[in-house]
Amino acid sequence: WLKQFQGYDGTRPLTVGKSIDAISGATVSVFSITDDIQEKTRLLKKIVSK
């Protein structure tokens, strides 16, 4: 499941059920991880660009 995020560069939105597969019985975790990956990728891009 985590391989879906490899190569993610923050330029496209991650949407559970569309660009990211959901996991049965782990809906909250899937949304939390997806949101966190988007946020951390954007933060890292800001830090690296300074």
C-alpha atoms as a printed R data frame, in Angstrom:
   type eleno elety resid chain resno       x      y      z
1  ATOM     1    CA   TRP     A     1   0.000  0.000  0.000
2  ATOM     2    CA   LEU     A     2   2.775  2.457  0.870
3  ATOM     3    CA   LYS     A     3   4.345  1.983 -2.570
4  ATOM     4    CA   GLN     A     4   1.560  4.199 -3.939
5  ATOM     5    CA   PHE     A     5   3.399  7.152 -2.426
6  ATOM     6    CA   GLN     A     6   6.825  6.437 -3.936
7  ATOM     7    CA   GLY     A     7   7.877  9.252 -6.198
8  ATOM     8    CA   TYR     A     8   5.186 11.596 -4.912
9  ATOM     9    CA   ASP     A     9   6.434 15.153 -5.409
10 ATOM    10    CA   GLY     A    10   3.523 17.147 -4.018
11 ATOM    11    CA   THR     A    11   2.369 18.527 -7.371
12 ATOM    12    CA   ARG     A    12  -0.841 16.517 -7.577
13 ATOM    13    CA   PRO     A    13  -3.487 16.019 -4.908
14 ATOM    14    CA   LEU     A    14  -3.736 12.637 -3.221
15 ATOM    15    CA   THR     A    15  -7.328 11.451 -2.962
16 ATOM    16    CA   VAL     A    16  -8.280  8.292 -1.093
17 ATOM    17    CA   GLY     A    17 -10.441  6.142 -3.318
18 ATOM    18    CA   LYS     A    18  -9.134  7.786 -6.497
19 ATOM    19    CA   SER     A    19  -5.362  8.235 -6.672
20 ATOM    20    CA   ILE     A    20  -4.828  6.292 -3.422
21 ATOM    21    CA   ASP     A    21  -6.350  2.888 -2.718
22 ATOM    22    CA   ALA     A    22  -8.322  2.548  0.501
23 ATOM    23    CA   ILE     A    23  -7.772 -0.273  2.977
24 ATOM    24    CA   SER     A    24 -10.853 -2.053  4.251
25 ATOM    25    CA   GLY     A    25 -11.284 -1.469  7.984
26 ATOM    26    CA   ALA     A    26  -8.554  1.179  8.149
27 ATOM    27    CA   THR     A    27 -10.310  4.216  6.729
28 ATOM    28    CA   VAL     A    28  -9.170  6.676  9.402
29 ATOM    29    CA   SER     A    29  -5.553  5.514  9.122
30 ATOM    30    CA   VAL     A    30  -5.616  5.789  5.328
31 ATOM    31    CA   PHE     A    31  -6.900  9.369  5.420
32 ATOM    32    CA   SER     A    32  -4.455 10.346  8.187
33 ATOM    33    CA   ILE     A    33  -1.415  8.901  6.427
34 ATOM    34    CA   THR     A    34  -2.418 10.378  3.072
35 ATOM    35    CA   ASP     A    35  -2.934 13.857  4.557
36 ATOM    36    CA   ASP     A    36   0.346 13.628  6.477
37 ATOM    37    CA   ILE     A    37   2.338 12.606  3.404
38 ATOM    38    CA   GLN     A    38   0.939 15.556  1.444
39 ATOM    39    CA   GLU     A    39   1.705 17.982  4.268
40 ATOM    40    CA   LYS     A    40   5.238 16.693  4.909
41 ATOM    41    CA   THR     A    41   6.087 16.663  1.195
42 ATOM    42    CA   ARG     A    42   5.064 20.315  0.861
43 ATOM    43    CA   LEU     A    43   7.026 21.223  3.999
44 ATOM    44    CA   LEU     A    44  10.157 19.448  2.766
45 ATOM    45    CA   LYS     A    45   9.922 21.200 -0.601
46 ATOM    46    CA   LYS     A    46   9.831 24.570  1.196
47 ATOM    47    CA   ILE     A    47  12.830 23.671  3.372
48 ATOM    48    CA   VAL     A    48  14.889 22.351  0.467
49 ATOM    49    CA   SER     A    49  14.139 25.390 -1.696
50 ATOM    50    CA   LYS     A    50  15.565 27.808  0.912
